[in-house]
Amino acid sequence: MKTPAFLDRQRPDVPDLVVPGGVTPFYLQGRPVRGRLVRPGVLADVMLTRHDHHAAVTRLAGKALSVVAALASALKFQGSFSLQIKGNGPVSLLVADCTNTGALRFYIRADEEAVTALLSEKPEPSDYDLTGDGYLALTIDQGPETERHQGIVDISGDSLTDMISHYFKTSEQHACWISLHCELTDAGWRTGALILERLADDGGIHIETDDTPDDSWNTATILASTLKASELLDDALPPRELLFRLFHAEGLQIGQPRALAYGCRCSRARLTEILQNFSDDDLDHMMLDDRLITMTCEFCNISFHFQRDDISSEDND
Ligand SMILES: [Zn+2]
């Protein structure tokens, strides 16, 4: 017997991939510095290759994945962290989000003709060349019980790193240092992030060095700047070793690594629920000649097909 759509929990053909040590949190003892190293590994390739974009667009998406993974890992409660960029460039919309448990997803809307035109003029476009002018929003959503926190700034800067740094400069109290990379390597697409946050230097945490908190922060960012993209994206270089190379003389303390995973949970059942909220009239409008309704999950880039006759509107009152 055929499973009715509303019971069909089957997920599309997407990998149930979990990368156990995707995020490595750390802090520098006695210094006002904490940070996260993000290495999604093969998960980046799996997610990015589900979508057929120019490499320049894929690179931007990959960096967005790393940065939301880094920022979400600082969430203290259940919830998600999302980045949205809306601009007037060839990439008109970029959405990436990550839950506190490390479930990652993204989608990017690009005008492929406009991207091609840009690339013919400028083979290596900046992130800004792709997004154009517009805004960048970061949203923390910790469930219906709490207030959603959203900050919005204009797109400012050449790279996604600059855009996010601009956000932190204008809307947050503490300084933040960010490095983001995404490249097509021999092993496939890889992305990574190194983020340092400056903690408020009160409360006597400054105990172990003769340097001032400013000196300690500056030293940490100078050391972090020596990290090469090739090191950040190298699967063969374990996170601990990479962090040790940079910060071994700075009181490095490594925390419990956290997992990252393929984050979309779309299923026929979930989409059926959505369809049932439409009126019969709307459902009839969505239907094509063959009485099929097609719903596409933009995150997974997968289309689900439903028989119109299997969907009954619950909006009948
Ligand atoms: Zn999906």
Residues whose N, C-alpha, C, O or C-beta is under 5 A from the ligand:
A	BS01	ZN	C264 R265 C266 C297 F299 C300
